[in-house]
Amino acid sequence: MLDADYFDRDALALARDLIGKVIRHRVGGSWLAARVIEAEAYYRREKGSHASLGRTPSREALFMPPGTIYMYYSRGGDSLNVSARGAGNAVLIKSGLPFTDRRSPEKNVRVMQANNPLPGGRERPRDKLCSGQTLLCRSLGLSVAQWNGRPFDPRRLLIEDVGQRPDRLIQARRLGIPEGRDEHLLYRFVDFDLARYATANPLTRRAWREGIEYRIVATGRSARDGEQQK
């Protein structure tokens, strides 16, 4: 399990390093799990962040110690964030893929599908269960009411390092940032090999140009390289 010290780092470095980590949420007796394939960094000082809008009771978790869960409602669903170093800084877990092992066996994916069906009750395809921030939370059974402002709990909700690290990442503009609110910043990271399962694949957006709207980075580079893009 990643402890509070792990989250006590620059938000951009944290977003980058969370790619490949596994979120586990215990629902009843089942550990539902998803591998993180997309994450976005946010800073209090830039206009794209919730913290830049001011400190309110619903956003208080952003100003709490690193590793505090911040959840909010977006597009009719719940979104999962975690606070980083510096008051108001955080990382949004944008999308993932179902993950299975001995602790989270294949049968648990069916629980996730029951949590997150397609309209009309049809079964949602496995690789689309977590392809977006609200879909991920719905599949894992995570809610604002249950987790906003709380720390991770090894008995119920955790993020774990299982030794999976992508060879390459796509560093790109964030999604859903209005014009004039620092939408140009390359604060989003996507697993290069799994980008087709992310919220939106930067490589297939016609108007996006490599070196401007996105760039491809090797994971062997230091997080400081990414920080220099701020």
C-alpha positions as CSV (number, residue, x, y, z in Angstrom):
1,M,0.0,0.0,0.0
2,L,1.2,3.5,-0.8
3,D,1.4,5.5,2.4
4,A,1.0,9.2,3.1
5,D,4.7,9.9,2.5
6,Y,4.3,8.6,-1.0
7,F,1.8,11.3,-1.8
8,D,4.0,14.1,-0.3
9,R,5.5,15.1,-3.6
10,D,5.0,17.5,-6.4
11,A,1.6,16.9,-8.1
12,L,3.1,16.5,-11.6
13,A,5.6,13.9,-10.4
14,L,2.8,12.2,-8.5
15,A,0.5,12.0,-11.5
16,R,3.3,10.5,-13.6
17,D,4.2,7.9,-11.0
18,L,0.6,6.8,-10.3
19,I,0.4,5.3,-13.8
20,G,0.5,1.6,-13.3
21,K,-0.5,1.6,-9.7
22,V,-3.6,-0.3,-8.6
23,I,-6.6,1.0,-6.8
24,R,-8.5,-1.5,-4.6
25,H,-11.8,-0.9,-2.9
26,R,-13.5,-3.5,-0.7
27,V,-17.2,-3.8,-1.4
28,G,-18.8,-6.4,0.9
29,G,-16.2,-9.2,0.9
30,S,-14.8,-8.5,-2.6
31,W,-11.8,-6.4,-3.4
32,L,-12.6,-4.5,-6.7
33,A,-9.5,-3.3,-8.5
34,A,-8.3,-1.2,-11.4
35,R,-4.9,-0.3,-12.8
36,V,-4.4,3.4,-13.3
37,I,-3.7,4.3,-16.9
38,E,-4.4,8.0,-16.9
39,A,-4.0,10.8,-14.3
40,E,-4.0,14.6,-14.3
41,A,-2.1,17.0,-12.0
42,Y,-3.6,20.2,-10.6
43,Y,-2.1,23.1,-8.7
44,R,-3.8,25.8,-6.6
45,R,-2.0,28.5,-8.5
46,E,-3.3,27.6,-11.9
47,K,-6.8,28.4,-13.2
48,G,-7.8,24.9,-14.2
49,S,-7.9,23.6,-10.6
50,H,-10.8,23.5,-8.1
51,A,-8.5,25.0,-5.5
52,S,-8.0,28.1,-7.5
53,L,-11.8,28.9,-7.0
54,G,-11.3,29.2,-3.3
55,R,-11.5,27.2,-0.1
56,T,-14.9,25.8,0.7
57,P,-16.2,22.9,2.8
58,S,-16.6,20.7,-0.2
59,R,-13.1,21.4,-1.4
60,E,-11.5,21.3,2.1
61,A,-9.8,17.9,1.3
62,L,-7.6,19.7,-1.3
63,F,-6.0,21.7,1.6
64,M,-5.5,18.7,3.9
65,P,-2.3,16.7,4.2
66,P,-0.9,14.8,1.2
67,G,-2.7,11.5,0.7
68,T,-6.2,12.8,1.6
69,I,-9.0,11.7,-0.7
70,Y,-10.8,14.5,-2.5
71,M,-14.0,13.4,-4.3
72,Y,-16.5,15.6,-6.2
73,Y,-19.5,15.2,-8.5
74,S,-18.8,15.6,-12.2
75,R,-21.1,14.9,-15.1
76,G,-23.6,13.1,-12.9
77,G,-21.0,10.9,-11.3
78,D,-18.2,10.7,-8.7
79,S,-14.5,11.5,-9.3
80,L,-11.5,10.4,-7.3
81,N,-8.6,12.7,-6.5
82,V,-5.8,12.6,-3.9
83,S,-4.1,15.6,-2.4
84,A,-0.4,16.2,-3.1
85,R,2.4,18.3,-1.6
86,G,1.3,21.9,-1.2
87,A,-2.1,23.1,0.0
88,G,-4.6,23.0,-2.9
89,N,-2.5,20.7,-5.1
90,A,-3.9,17.3,-6.2
91,V,-4.0,14.5,-8.8
92,L,-7.2,13.3,-10.5
93,I,-7.4,9.6,-11.3
94,K,-8.8,9.9,-14.8
95,S,-9.2,6.3,-16.0
96,G,-8.0,2.7,-15.5
97,L,-8.4,-0.9,-16.5
98,P,-9.9,-3.8,-14.4
99,F,-7.0,-5.6,-12.6
100,T,-7.1,-9.1,-11.4
101,D,-4.8,-11.2,-9.1
102,R,-5.3,-13.5,-6.1
103,R,-6.7,-10.7,-4.0
104,S,-9.0,-9.4,-6.7
105,P,-9.9,-12.5,-8.8
106,E,-11.6,-12.5,-12.2
107,K,-15.1,-13.0,-10.6
108,N,-14.8,-9.5,-9.1
109,V,-14.8,-8.0,-12.5
110,R,-18.4,-9.2,-12.8
111,V,-19.2,-7.2,-9.7
112,M,-17.8,-4.1,-11.3
113,Q,-19.9,-4.8,-14.4
114,A,-23.0,-5.1,-12.2
115,N,-22.1,-1.7,-10.6
116,N,-21.7,0.0,-14.0
117,P,-24.0,-1.4,-16.7
118,L,-24.7,0.2,-20.0
119,P,-28.0,2.1,-20.5
120,G,-30.8,-0.4,-20.5
121,G,-28.9,-2.8,-18.2
122,R,-26.7,-4.4,-20.8
123,E,-23.2,-5.5,-19.7
124,R,-20.5,-2.9,-20.2
125,P,-17.4,-4.3,-22.0
126,R,-14.6,-5.1,-19.6
127,D,-12.1,-2.7,-21.2
128,K,-14.6,0.2,-21.0
129,L,-15.5,-0.2,-17.3
130,C,-13.1,2.4,-16.1
131,S,-12.5,4.5,-19.3
132,G,-13.3,7.8,-17.6
133,Q,-13.2,9.3,-14.1
134,T,-16.9,8.7,-13.2
135,L,-17.0,5.3,-14.9
136,L,-14.0,4.2,-12.8
137,C,-15.6,5.3,-9.5
138,R,-18.9,3.7,-10.4
139,S,-17.2,0.4,-11.3
140,L,-15.2,0.4,-8.1
141,G,-18.2,1.5,-6.0
142,L,-16.6,4.8,-4.8
143,S,-18.7,7.7,-3.7
144,V,-18.3,11.3,-2.6
145,A,-20.4,10.7,0.5
146,Q,-18.3,7.8,1.6
147,W,-14.8,9.0,0.9
148,N,-14.4,12.7,0.5
149,G,-12.0,14.2,3.1
150,R,-10.8,10.8,4.4
151,P,-7.4,9.1,4.3
152,F,-6.9,5.8,2.6
153,D,-7.7,2.7,4.7
154,P,-5.8,-0.6,4.2
155,R,-9.0,-2.5,5.2
156,R,-11.3,-0.7,2.7
157,L,-9.5,1.5,0.1
158,L,-5.9,1.7,-1.0
159,I,-3.6,2.4,-3.8
160,E,-0.9,-0.3,-4.3
161,D,2.4,-0.7,-6.1
162,V,2.2,-4.1,-7.8
163,G,5.4,-3.6,-9.8
164,Q,3.7,-2.6,-13.1
165,R,5.4,0.4,-14.8
166,P,4.8,1.5,-18.4
167,D,7.8,1.9,-20.7
168,R,6.4,5.1,-22.3
169,L,3.9,7.8,-21.3
170,I,2.0,10.4,-23.2
171,Q,2.2,13.8,-21.5
172,A,-0.7,15.9,-22.8
173,R,-3.1,18.7,-22.2
174,R,-5.8,17.9,-19.7
175,L,-9.4,17.3,-20.7
176,G,-12.4,19.5,-20.0
177,I,-10.4,22.7,-19.1
178,P,-12.3,25.8,-20.4
179,E,-10.4,28.2,-22.7
180,G,-8.5,30.8,-20.8
181,R,-8.1,28.6,-17.7
182,D,-4.6,27.2,-18.4
183,E,-5.9,24.6,-20.8
184,H,-2.5,24.6,-22.6
185,L,-0.6,23.0,-19.7
186,L,0.7,19.4,-20.2
187,Y,-0.4,18.1,-16.9
188,R,-2.0,14.8,-18.0
189,F,-0.3,11.5,-18.2
190,V,-1.5,8.4,-20.2
191,D,0.0,4.9,-20.5
192,F,1.3,4.9,-24.1
193,D,0.5,1.2,-24.7
194,L,-3.0,1.5,-23.2
195,A,-4.0,4.9,-24.5
196,R,-6.9,3.4,-26.5
197,Y,-8.6,2.6,-23.2
198,A,-8.2,6.1,-21.7
199,T,-10.8,8.8,-21.6
200,A,-9.5,10.1,-24.9
201,N,-6.4,9.0,-26.8
202,P,-4.1,12.0,-27.5
203,L,-2.6,10.2,-30.4
204,T,-5.9,10.1,-32.3
205,R,-7.1,13.6,-31.8
206,R,-6.8,15.2,-35.3
207,A,-6.1,18.8,-34.1
208,W,-3.4,17.8,-31.6
209,R,0.2,18.1,-32.6
210,E,3.1,16.3,-31.1
211,G,5.4,18.7,-29.2
212,I,2.5,21.2,-28.7
213,E,-0.6,19.4,-27.4
214,Y,1.2,16.3,-26.3
215,R,4.6,14.6,-26.2
216,I,5.9,11.1,-25.6
217,V,8.2,10.5,-22.7
218,A,10.2,7.5,-21.5
219,T,9.6,6.5,-17.9
220,G,13.3,6.4,-17.3
221,R,13.5,10.2,-17.3
222,S,13.4,11.9,-13.9
223,A,10.2,13.6,-12.7
224,R,12.1,16.8,-12.8
225,D,12.0,16.7,-16.6
226,G,8.2,16.9,-16.3
227,E,8.3,19.6,-13.7
228,Q,10.2,21.8,-16.1
229,Q,7.2,21.9,-18.3
230,K,5.2,23.8,-15.7
